[in-house]
Amino acid sequence: MIISFSVENWRSFREQSTLSMVAGREKQHSDRLPDIPGYGMKLLPVAAIYGGNASGKTNFFKALNFAKHFIVTGTQPESMIQSEPFRLAPECNSLPSKFKFELLINDKCFEFSFAVTRQRVTEEKLVEILKTTEKPLYTRTNDTITFHSTLDKDQFLHFAFKGTRENQLFLTNATNQKVNNFRPVYNWFKHNLTLIAPDSRFAPFEQFLQEEHPLYNTMNSMLSMLDTGIESLGSEDLPFENIPFPDVIRADLQAELKEGMTVRLIAEPVNDRFLVTRQHGELKAKKLISFHKDIKGQDIKFDMQNESDGTQRTIDLLPAFLDLSTVSNDKVFIIDELDRSLHTLLTRRLLEAYLFTCGPECRSQLLFTTHDVLLMDQELLRRDEMWVAERDRTGSSTLISFSEYKDVRNDKDIRKSYLQGRLGGVPRILMGTLRSTVEKHSEGEAA
């Protein structure tokens, strides 16, 4: 779970800005808060980030996305780090971008932080947070590293650091060199943290194709209950040579796909989805299709390209929400523009279904950005679960929790205060100037 995440000098975030998932003192919806034994805190299972256009919501999402990619995938030798410092203050271009995570992994707390320029990693630190103290596992500054006394005698750790490039994290290289001391932190970023962009297709759609999958019936039932018009999803077999992909992709699959392996493919821009599997030496393909009932109650087959954007978005997100709702799940999903192409009632039902499963033993989390003010409801979310991204007149973004506003009581309609601009995060539209500009344009066209 994420305890907190901080970013500094990244895109529109000039100063350090922190999203904290530590629950405050309010009692509202306290029954659903995960309890962290031994650390004296409760964590929030959800966070919603509001804000006007260009306020910093997506930049915050991109900061998390960059951090995950840099940790898990790393960089190629001699390549530049894809750092994006704040551009509206010239002095920031030469300063590092900074990222800091506080994480709960297997009921242990860790702090992992790093700072990068486009050329190199300037700082990196991994700390195990114990119940009464902190244990710095290693601290890196440019080309030097200091290990905790319990690790310093391990010569292979020193060897692994000597092989770490200046444009590479030690965490990444050490894990790739089979150093297991820090693997749980690396694995959390690789396996537990999932980010879903507005235009991305969430991958595990094969759950809709496999009748033996434990969630197959549940997902099809939910698609019907969410008023998508779909009776069920299924698949049709088709010859591998008929899948609508370039010859070079089919050739790569023929060469690289091993016996028993399966890959997912999405045909853009129509968004048809395929599974390709090698069985008994041959490549076999399945295509995801939907079934609707006609007026006589008969199943009628539809390609995915015939479904609405909202229905396709629902199909993409449903596996994530069902994954989140599994009691034993410890994944963190971060979704940019959750409400994109979705009706507000549908979005709310998805959130309610997830929050209903949350409790003291829960270890999953959902963070999302949204413009949907109808979700800004204290019957649904606590004040400390609602945040606003605000951009000041210098172009710098900050994150503010609604719990920081003293006049936001738990019986207050905060939606009204937000739309009135009293909480920030709404567009500063100069209506008089805008109207005058439109009128002058119209007069010019008429002339």
N, C-alpha and C positions, 0 to 999 in steps of 0.2 A: 504494500500500500504506500501511497505517497503521503508523507507527513507534511512536507512543504517543498516548494520549488521556487527558486529565485533566479532572476535573469538580470543582467546589467550590460549596457552598451551593446545591445542587439537590436537591429532595425529601429523601431520607434521607442524602444525602452532605453533611455539614456542613463538614468539613475537606477539603482537596484530596486526591483519590484518583486514582491513575494506573495505567492498564493499559499495560504496555510490551510491544511485540512484538519487541524486540531479543533475539536469542538469547544465552543465557549460555554458559559455557565447557564445559558437558557435551558429551560426544561422542555420546550416544545419538541415533539417527535424524538424524545430522548430514548425511547424503547428500541429504536432501530440503529443506534450508534454502536459500532464495533468497540468492544472493550479490550484494552491492551494491558494484560496483566504485568505488574511489576514496574510499569512506567508511569502510572498515575495519570493517564490521559485516555480520552476517547477520541476516535477519529470519525470524520464525516464520510459517509458512503457516496456523496454526490456533491458536485459544485457546478453551478450555472454561472456563466460569465456573459453579462450583457454589455451593451455599448453601441454608440453610433457607428456609422461607416467610417473607416480609417481611424478608429479609436485605439486599436492595438490588439483586438481579440485574436485575429488570425496570426498576427506577429507572435503572440504568445504561443499559439499552437505550433507555429513554425520553429520557435525556439526549442520546444520539446522534441519536435521531429528531427531537427538538426542534431540535438544532443544524442538521441537514440542512434541515429545513423552513424555519427562520429564514434560512438562507443562500440557499437556492434560490428560495423563494416570497416570503419577506419578510413585511411587514405592510402593512395598508391605512392611509391617512392617518387620524390621530386615534385609531387603535385601540391597545389595550393590548398589550404584549408578553406572551406566555404564559409568563412566568417563574414558577417554583415554588420559592422559597427554602425552606430548612430551617425547619420550623414549630415545632419543640420548644424553640427558644431564641429568645425574643422579639426580641433584638437582630439576629437574622439577617434578619428581615422587611424591614429597611431597607437591607440590604447587597446588592450585586449577585451574581448567579449567574455563575460563571466557567467558560469552556470553552477548552481548548487542544488543538490537533491538531499533531502532527509527522507529515508525510506524505512519501511517495516518489511523485513524479509524473513520468513519463517520465525516470526515473533521476536526477531532481533532487530535493533535499530542501527542504521548506518548513515553516515554523512559522506557523500561523494561530491567533490567539486573540482572544476577545472577552469582554466582561463586560456584563451587562444587568440593569437593574431592570425593573419592569413599565412604567415610563414611558419609558425611554431606553436607548441604548447609551452606556455610560460609558467603555469602553476597546475598542480594536480595533487589531490589529497583524498585519502580514504580513511575514515575514522569509524571504529565500532563504538557505538554509544551504549555503555553499560548502565545498569540501574542506578549507580551512585557516582560514576565517573566516566571519562572518555578514554579510549585507547586508540591513538593515532597509528594505524597500521603502516602507512607510509606517507611521506610528504615530499613532493617533488617541486623544485624550483629550477626552471630551465634545464640544465644538463646535470644537475645533482639530485640525489635522492637520499632520504633518511628513513630507515626502517625502525619499527618498534624493536625493543631489545629482544623480544621473543622470536623475532624473525631475522635479525641482523646477521646471525651466524649462518644462515642458509645461503651458501655461495651461489646456488643456482638463481636465486632472486637477483643478486647483483649481476650475474651473467645475463639474465633476461633484460635487465634495465640497460646494460651496455648495448644490447641489440635493439633497443627502442629508438626509432627515428625521432627527430625533433618535431616532426609533423604528425606524431602518433601518440596516443595515450598509452601509458605503461599498463593500465588495466587491460586494454585491448591486446597488446603484444604479449603480456604475461599469460593471459588465458590461451592465446593461440600457441604459446610455447608449452602448453600443458601444465602450467602452474595452477594448482587447484585452491590455493589459499583464498583467492578473491573471486572464484568462479560464481558463488551464489549472487554476487552483485552484478556481474556481467550477465548471468543467465536471466536475472530479473528484467534487465533492459531488453534482452533478446526474446524472451518467451512470455513475460507477463505484461509488458507495456505494449499496447496496440493503439495506433493512431489512425483515424479514419477522416480523410479530407472530404470536402463537399462533392468533388468530382471523382472520387475513387470508389471502386467497387469492392466491398468487403469480401474477402476471398472464400470463406467456407460454405459456398452455396451447394457443394456436393451433398450436404446434409439433407437437401430436398430431393436428392436423386436416389438415395439408398434407403430402401424400405426397412432394412435391418437396423438403421441408425436409431438410437434410443429417443431422439428428439424428432424423428420424422413425423409421427402423428401429431405431436404437440404443435409443431410449426405449421403444418397444414391446417390444423384446427384454428390457430390464431389468425392465419391469413383470412379465413372465412369470417371470424368474429370481428376483424378490423375493417370489414366492409370494403375489401379490395375487389370483390366480384369474382375472385378466384375460388374455385371449389377445392382444388388441390394442385400441387406441382408434381411433376414427374419427369421422365426422360424418354427419349427415343434413340434407338441405336442408328448409327449411320456409318457408312464406310469411311475409314480414316482419310482416304484420298479426296473425300467430298467436303471436308471441313474447310471453311472459307478463310484460309490463311495463305500467305505467300509460300512459294515453293521452298524458300530458304528455311522457313520455320519448320515445315514438314520434314525437310531433310535433317535438320538438327534433332528433331524428335526421333527420327529413325535411327540416328547415330548414337544418341545419348540416353534415351529412355531405357532403363534396365527392366528385367523381368519383375513383375509385381508392382512396379512404380506407377504412380498416377500424377498427372499435372493438370492444373486448371488453366483454361484459356478463355479470354473474353474478346469477342470480335467487335471492335470499334468501327464506326460510331453507333452501330445498331444494338450493341450490348447483349448480343446472344452469348450464352455461356456454354462451354464444352468441357468435358473431362476426357482425357486420353490416357489409356492404360495399356501396358504391354502384358498380354496373357498368352502363354504357350508360344512365345516368340513373335506374336503378331500384335500390331497396334490396333486397338479398338476405341471407338469414340462414342460418347453419349452427349446429347444436347438437352439442356434444360428447357422444358416446355410447361405451359400452364393449361389447366382445364377449366372451362366454364360450363355451366348448365344452360342448354337452350330452353325454349318455352315448353318443350315436351319432357324436360328432365334428362336429356341425353348429354353426355360429355362431349364438348367441342374443344378441339386442340387449338392453342394459340402459341405463336412464337413470342419470345420475350420482347422483341421490338414492337409488338402490338400492344404491350401494356403501357400504361401511363407512367410518367416520370415518378409520380408519387408512389405507385405500386412497386416500381423497380427499386426505389429508395427504401421502401418497407422491406422488400426481400433482402436487400443488402444489410439492413440494420437488425432484422429479427434474430439472426444467429448470434449477434453480439449481445442482445438483451437477454436471450435465453441462456447464453454462456454466463453472463453476469448473475443471473438468478439462480444458478446452481450453487447449493449451499457450500460445497467444498471448493468453489472456485476462488482463486486469489489473483485474478487478472485485473488490470486497470485499463479501461477504455477511455480514450480521449477523442471526442467527435467534434469537428469544426462544423458549425452551422447544422446542428441537429435537426432543426425544423425545416431544412431546405426541402421543398416539394411536398411537405407533409401538412395535412390539416392539423390545426392546433389541438383538436380533441384526440386525434390519433397519437400525436406526440405525447400528450398528457397521459393517455392510457398506457403507453409503453413505459413511461417514467413511474407511474403508479404500480404497474406490475413488478418492476424491479424493486422499488422501495418497500413493497409489501414483504419481500423475501429477506430484507436486511434485518440484522439483529446483532447482539453482542458477539456472536461467533463468526459473523460475516467478515470476509477479508477482500472482497471485491470493491471496486470503485468506478464511478462514472464521472468524468469531467466533460463539460460541453459548452460551446459558445452558441448563442442564440439571439435572435431579434424578437422572439415571440413573447410579448409582454403578458399574454394571458397565462403563461407559466409562472409569472411573478406573483405567486399566491402563497401565503403563509400556511394555508391548509395543505399545501403540497411540499413546500420547501421551508427550511429554517432560515432565519436572517443570515446566519453565518455560512449558509450554503449558497447564498446569492452574492455575486460580485459584479462590479461594474468596471469596465475599462474606460479610462478617461484620458483624453489627449489635451494637453494645455496649449497655450498660444505659441510656445516655442516648438511645438511638434513632438513633445516628449510624452510618452504614455505612462500611466500608473494603474495599478489595480487596487480597488478599495472594496472591502467587505461591507455589506449593508449593516452588519452588526456594529460597525464603527460610527454609524449615525445615531446620535442620542435620541432624536425625535422619531425614530422608526420603532414603534412599539409592536408587540406581537398581536395587537388587535387593530392595527392600522392598515389601511389600504395603501400599500407602498407603491402599487402600480400608478396611482394618481400622482403621488409625489414624484415618481420617476419621470412620467410624461411631462410634468410641469417643469422639469429640469432641476428640481431641488436636490437630486442625488447625483447629478452629472450623468455622463454617458449617453447624452442625446445630441443630435446634430445641432450646431450653432448656425442656423439658417437665418441669414439677414433678409427677412421677407420683404421689407421696403425696397432694399437695393435690388433684390431679385425681380420684384414686380416692375420696377423702373427699367431694368435691363430688358425684360421681355417686351415692355411697351415700346421702347426705342427700337428694338429689332422689328416689331410689327409695323411701326411707322416707316422704317426703312424699306421693308418689303413692299408696303403699299405704294411708296414713292417710286 
